[in-house]
Amino acid sequence: MTFETFHFKPFIQEALTELGFREPTEVQERLIPLIQKGKSVVGQSQTGTGKTHTFLLPLMDQIDATREEVQLVVTAPSRELATQIYQAARQIASFAKPEIRVTNFVGGTDKQRQIERLTHQQPHVVIGTPGRILDMLNEQALDIHTAQAFVVDEADMTLDMGFLSEVDQIAGRLPEKLQILVFSATIPEKLRPFLRKYLENPIIEEIKPKAILSETIDNWLISTKGRQAEQQIYQLLTVGHPYLAIVFANTKQRVDEITDFLKGKGLKVAKIHGDISPRERKRVMRQVQNMDFQYVVATDLAARGIDIEGVSHVINAELPDDLEFFIHRVGRTGRNGLPGTAITLYDPSDEQAIIALEKLGITFEPKEIKNDEIVDSYDRNRRKKREKSRVELDRTMIGLVKKKKKKIKPGYKKKIQRAVQENNRQKRKVERRQEQRSARKHKKNSSQG
């Protein structure tokens, strides 16, 4: 299946081409047709499965830009998540004619200025945190009674952060005839009353995580350990001898910094980001395809509409804010059954993002750079695993083990070892007797009943 199956308007197809999206993910394949039919849906899926575009593509496809009114409202529990959705919506809207207006309402922005803008013009798409959207409604600046669809993203996190009451109040201001989409990694019991209140016979789709990287990709994880990331990238490019490597960073500024550092080390590097004109970008891409450059440093949006053949290495200079981009980055290598290597640099603050990726079925191999070689490293969770596997000993045994650690005569060590083994044997014996007694008692009670 390709995105053309959904028969989106031309501007949506143009946006997908720029993003480099060709085939829908499982959640997109299953839910987009239902959303297109106007169904209310509860989608249970993890971060990184493509759910943002699952709702944005079909809902923005239905917006009538000639109508000067709000047609879509989306809530997310944090500024960061709301901003990610807003940026994805802006990218799609940039291809629409007439223009689709998208506004982001989050805390930490100039509230008075937003109110003034709303007095002149209402947006077509409202995206934001529940608190700020409710503020705009209470100020009677934002008018959402015309909306056709309402999306609650990360509903379980919205509940955990205490924002469900605000979402409830927002939903109360929306028209009765409304398409509601709720996306959540889990469906906690406390969320169910909200779902029952607003969704009548919704379609519930659970998309379970599965392995989503090509089997031909070696997926490595390297800790920066406070070292300069640029120096590590330089080592990876020169030690690993890639045929063609793409280094991904999150911002234009970071792309510039990495490019300048690598050029300073004598490497011939191409860079691709949003500030580079389309004409210049085409020229750079032609040079990359002609193998004039062995190294490319790029942002996600700039690189995703571009097909680069023969990428042997992908390096994540940092984890993307939207984990969906991780899958697209790594998917640049290991294509058509060819081997590829993906390397992600991380520091302890990235732990939650790595755990989220692992929940999707992505497995990392820990590596480190030692004496100009890439070698196996230890599992970052080794301490936790060791603590879990530690067998609890009773006080007598702890005393014996402590004695065993001291420098004492060999014969005495053997004696302690035998005592430890005997103690364990006696414990097992007592446990078996208890099990037998319980079984006899259960049998007796069953026969009397």
C-alpha positions in Angstrom: 0.0 0.0 0.0 1.1 3.6 -0.8 -0.3 6.9 0.4 -1.9 7.3 -3.1 -4.4 4.6 -2.0 -6.1 7.2 0.2 -6.8 9.6 -2.7 -5.7 12.7 -0.8 -5.9 16.2 -2.4 -2.8 17.2 -4.4 -1.5 19.5 -1.7 -1.4 16.6 0.8 0.5 14.4 -1.7 3.0 17.3 -2.2 3.6 17.5 1.5 4.1 13.7 1.7 6.6 13.9 -1.2 8.6 16.6 0.7 8.6 14.4 3.8 9.8 11.4 1.9 6.8 9.3 3.1 5.9 6.6 0.6 4.2 3.8 2.5 1.9 4.2 5.4 2.8 2.7 8.8 0.5 0.1 10.3 -1.5 2.6 12.4 -1.9 4.9 9.3 -3.0 2.0 7.1 -5.6 0.9 9.6 -7.0 4.2 10.9 -6.8 6.7 8.0 -9.7 5.0 6.0 -11.9 5.1 9.2 -11.1 8.7 9.8 -11.9 9.5 6.2 -15.3 8.0 6.7 -16.0 10.3 9.7 -15.8 7.6 12.4 -14.8 8.4 16.0 -11.8 6.3 16.9 -9.7 5.4 19.9 -6.2 4.5 18.7 -4.0 2.7 21.2 -0.4 2.9 19.9 3.1 3.8 21.1 5.0 7.0 20.3 6.9 6.6 17.0 4.3 4.6 15.1 3.2 7.6 12.9 0.0 8.6 14.7 0.5 12.4 14.3 0.2 12.1 10.5 -2.5 9.4 11.0 -4.9 12.1 12.1 -3.4 15.2 10.5 -3.4 13.9 6.9 -7.1 12.9 6.6 -8.4 15.7 8.8 -6.5 18.5 7.0 -7.5 17.0 3.7 -11.1 17.8 4.6 -10.6 21.4 5.6 -12.3 24.0 3.5 -9.9 27.0 3.5 -12.6 29.3 2.1 -14.6 29.1 5.3 -13.2 31.6 7.8 -13.8 29.4 10.9 -12.2 26.8 13.2 -12.6 23.3 11.7 -10.1 21.2 13.7 -9.0 21.3 17.4 -6.1 19.2 18.7 -4.9 19.0 22.3 -1.6 17.6 23.6 -0.5 17.5 27.3 2.8 19.4 26.9 4.2 22.4 25.0 6.8 20.2 23.3 4.2 17.7 22.0 1.8 20.5 20.9 4.7 22.2 19.1 5.7 19.0 17.3 2.1 18.5 16.1 1.9 22.2 15.1 5.2 22.0 13.1 3.9 18.8 11.3 0.5 20.6 10.5 2.4 23.7 9.3 4.4 21.6 6.9 1.2 20.1 5.4 -0.6 23.5 5.3 2.3 25.2 3.5 1.2 23.4 0.3 -2.5 24.3 0.5 -4.0 27.0 -1.7 -5.9 28.9 -0.4 -3.8 28.9 2.8 -4.9 26.8 5.7 -4.2 28.8 8.9 -2.7 26.8 11.8 -2.2 28.3 15.3 -0.4 26.9 18.3 -1.7 27.8 21.7 0.7 26.9 24.4 1.9 28.4 27.7 5.0 30.6 27.7 3.8 32.6 24.7 2.3 36.1 24.5 -1.3 35.5 25.5 -2.5 39.1 24.9 -1.0 39.1 21.4 -2.8 35.8 20.6 -6.1 37.3 21.8 -5.6 40.4 19.6 -4.9 38.2 16.5 -8.1 36.2 17.2 -10.2 39.3 17.1 -9.2 39.8 13.5 -9.1 36.2 12.2 -9.9 32.7 13.5 -7.6 29.9 12.5 -8.7 26.8 10.6 -6.7 24.5 12.8 -6.2 24.9 16.6 -3.4 23.0 18.2 -2.3 23.5 21.8 -2.2 22.5 25.5 -5.6 22.2 27.2 -4.9 25.0 29.7 -4.0 27.6 27.1 -6.8 26.6 24.7 -9.3 26.9 27.6 -7.9 30.3 28.5 -8.6 31.5 24.9 -12.2 30.1 25.2 -12.8 31.8 28.6 -11.5 35.1 27.2 -14.2 34.6 24.4 -11.4 35.2 21.9 -11.4 31.7 20.3 -14.6 30.3 18.8 -14.6 26.5 18.3 -18.3 25.8 18.0 -17.8 25.4 14.2 -15.2 22.5 14.5 -15.9 19.2 12.7 -13.2 17.2 14.5 -11.5 17.1 17.9 -8.3 15.1 18.6 -7.0 14.3 22.1 -3.4 13.2 21.7 -1.5 11.3 24.4 -4.7 10.9 26.4 -3.1 8.8 29.2 -0.4 11.4 29.7 -3.1 14.1 29.7 -4.8 12.2 32.5 -1.5 11.7 34.4 -0.6 15.4 34.2 -4.1 16.4 35.5 -5.4 18.1 32.4 -8.4 15.8 31.6 -10.7 18.3 33.4 -9.6 21.1 30.9 -10.0 18.7 28.0 -13.5 17.9 29.3 -14.4 21.6 29.4 -13.1 22.2 25.8 -15.1 19.2 24.6 -18.2 20.8 26.2 -17.8 23.9 24.0 -17.7 21.8 20.8 -20.7 21.0 18.6 -22.7 17.9 19.4 -22.2 16.4 15.9 -18.4 15.9 16.1 -15.8 13.4 15.0 -13.6 12.6 18.1 -10.2 10.9 17.9 -8.4 9.8 21.0 -4.8 8.5 20.9 -3.2 6.9 23.8 -0.3 4.5 24.6 -2.6 2.8 27.2 -6.3 3.1 28.2 -6.3 3.6 32.0 -9.5 2.9 33.9 -9.8 6.6 34.9 -9.9 7.6 31.2 -12.9 5.4 30.4 -15.7 7.8 31.9 -14.4 10.5 29.5 -14.5 8.2 26.5 -18.0 7.0 27.4 -19.2 10.6 27.9 -18.1 11.8 24.4 -17.7 8.8 22.2 -20.7 6.8 21.2 -19.7 3.3 20.0 -16.2 4.4 19.0 -13.9 2.0 17.0 -11.1 0.9 19.2 -7.9 -0.1 17.4 -4.8 -1.4 19.3 -1.6 -1.3 17.3 1.0 -3.4 19.1 4.6 -2.5 18.7 6.7 -4.7 16.4 10.2 -4.7 15.0 10.3 -1.9 12.5 13.9 -1.7 11.4 15.4 -3.7 8.5 17.2 -6.9 9.7 20.2 -5.8 7.6 20.8 -2.8 9.9 23.3 -2.9 12.8 21.8 -0.5 15.3 24.4 0.9 17.7 24.2 3.1 20.7 27.2 5.1 21.9 27.3 7.2 25.1 28.8 10.7 24.8 29.8 10.5 28.5 30.3 14.3 28.5 32.7 14.1 25.5 32.3 16.5 22.6 29.8 15.0 20.2 31.5 16.6 17.2 34.8 14.8 18.0 33.0 11.5 18.3 31.2 12.0 15.0 34.5 12.8 13.4 36.0 9.5 14.8 33.0 7.5 13.7 33.3 8.9 10.1 37.0 8.3 9.9 37.3 5.0 11.8 34.2 3.4 10.3 35.2 4.1 6.7 31.6 4.6 5.4 30.8 4.5 1.7 28.3 7.3 2.2 27.2 8.7 5.6 24.3 11.0 6.7 24.7 12.7 10.0 21.3 13.9 11.4 20.8 16.8 13.8 17.6 18.5 15.1 18.2 22.1 14.2 19.8 24.2 11.4 22.2 25.7 14.0 23.4 22.2 15.0 23.8 21.2 11.4 26.0 24.3 10.8 28.1 23.6 14.0 28.8 19.9 13.0 29.5 20.8 9.4 32.0 23.6 10.4 33.7 21.2 12.9 34.1 18.4 10.3 35.3 20.8 7.6 37.8 22.2 10.1 39.1 18.6 10.4 39.7 18.4 6.7 36.5 16.4 5.6 34.6 17.4 2.5 31.0 17.7 3.9 27.6 18.6 2.3 25.0 20.2 4.4 21.2 20.3 3.9 18.7 22.3 5.9 15.8 24.7 5.5 17.8 27.8 5.0 19.4 26.4 1.9 17.4 27.4 -1.3 15.7 24.6 -3.3 18.1 25.3 -6.2 21.2 25.1 -4.1 19.8 21.9 -2.4 19.3 20.3 -5.9 22.9 21.1 -6.8 24.2 19.6 -3.5 22.2 16.5 -4.0 23.5 16.1 -7.6 27.0 16.3 -6.2 26.2 13.7 -3.4 24.8 11.3 -6.0 28.0 11.7 -8.1 30.0 10.8 -5.0 31.6 14.3 -4.8 30.8 14.1 -1.1 31.1 11.2 1.2 29.5 12.9 4.2 26.2 14.7 4.5 24.9 16.6 7.6 21.2 17.4 7.5 18.0 18.2 9.5 15.1 15.8 9.2 12.6 17.9 7.2 15.3 18.9 4.7 16.5 15.3 4.2 13.2 13.4 4.1 12.1 14.5 0.7 15.4 13.4 -0.8 16.3 9.9 -1.9 20.0 9.2 -1.5 21.2 5.9 -2.9 23.9 3.8 -1.3 23.9 5.2 2.3 26.0 2.9 4.4 26.0 4.8 7.7 23.4 7.0 9.5 24.6 8.8 12.6 22.1 10.5 15.0 24.1 13.3 16.5 21.1 13.6 18.9 17.8 11.8 19.3 15.0 13.5 17.4 12.3 15.3 19.4 9.6 13.3 17.6 10.6 9.6 17.8 8.8 8.9 14.5 11.8 10.6 12.8 14.2 8.1 14.3 12.7 5.3 12.3 12.8 7.4 9.1 16.4 8.4 9.8 17.6 4.9 10.4 15.6 3.6 7.4 17.9 5.6 5.1 20.4 2.8 5.3 20.1 -1.0 4.9 17.8 -0.7 1.9 17.1 -3.4 -0.7 18.7 -6.1 1.5 22.1 -4.2 1.7 23.9 -4.0 5.0 23.8 -0.7 6.9 24.9 0.8 10.2 22.9 3.2 12.3 24.7 4.9 15.2 23.0 7.0 17.9 24.9 9.2 20.3 23.1 9.7 23.6 23.6 11.0 27.1 21.7 10.1 30.4 19.0 12.7 29.7 17.9 10.7 26.6 17.1 7.5 28.7 13.3 7.9 28.5 13.4 8.3 24.7 15.6 5.2 24.3 13.2 3.2 26.5 10.3 4.4 24.3 12.1 3.2 21.2 12.9 -0.1 22.8 9.1 -0.5 23.6 8.6 -0.2 19.8 10.7 -3.3 19.3 14.0 -1.5 18.4 17.1 -3.2 19.8 20.3 -1.3 20.4 23.8 -2.8 20.6 26.0 -0.8 23.1 29.3 0.3 21.5 32.2 2.6 22.4 35.2 4.2 20.6 38.4 2.8 22.1 41.9 3.4 20.7 40.4 4.5 17.3 38.3 1.3 17.2 34.5 0.8 17.6 34.2 -2.0 20.2 31.4 -3.7 22.2 30.5 -1.8 25.4 28.4 -2.8 28.4 24.6 -2.7 28.7 23.6 0.7 30.1 21.1 -1.1 32.3 23.5 -3.6 33.7 23.3 -2.3 37.3 19.5 -2.6 37.4 19.6 -6.1 35.9 22.2 -7.2 38.5 20.1 -5.9 41.3 17.0 -7.7 40.1 18.9 -11.0 39.8 20.4 -10.8 43.2 18.9 -13.5 45.5 17.8 -12.4 48.9 19.6 -14.3 51.6 18.4 -14.7 55.2 20.5 -13.2 58.0 22.4 -16.4 58.8 23.4 -16.8 55.1 24.5 -13.2 54.9 26.8 -13.8 57.8 28.2 -16.9 56.3 28.8 -15.2 52.9 30.5 -12.2 54.6 32.8 -14.7 56.4 33.6 -16.4 53.1 34.8 -13.1 51.6 37.5 -12.7 54.4 41.0 -14.1 54.0 40.7 -17.3 56.0 42.0 -20.9 55.8 41.0 -22.8 52.6 39.4 -25.7 54.6 37.2 -23.2 56.4 36.1 -21.7 53.1 34.9 -25.1 52.0 33.1 -25.6 55.3 31.2 -22.3 54.7 30.4 -23.3 51.2 29.0 -26.7 52.4 27.0 -24.8 55.0 25.5 -22.5 52.4 24.6 -25.4 50.2 23.1 -27.3 53.1 21.1 -24.3 54.2 19.7 -24.0 50.7 18.9 -27.7 50.6 17.0 -27.5 53.9 15.1 -24.5 52.7 14.0 -26.4 49.6 13.0 -29.4 51.7 10.8 -27.2 54.0 9.2 -25.6 50.9 8.4 -29.0 49.4 6.8 -30.2 52.6 4.6 -27.0 52.8 3.5 -27.6 49.1 2.6 -31.2 49.9 0.6 -30.2 53.0 -1.3 -27.5 51.0 -2.1 -30.0 48.2 -3.4 -32.6 50.8 -5.5 -29.9 52.5 -6.9 -28.7 49.2 -7.8 -32.3 48.2 -9.5 -32.9 51.5 -11.6 -29.7 51.2 -12.6 -30.6 47.7 -13.8 -34.1 48.7 -15.8 -32.7 51.6 -17.4 -30.0 49.3 
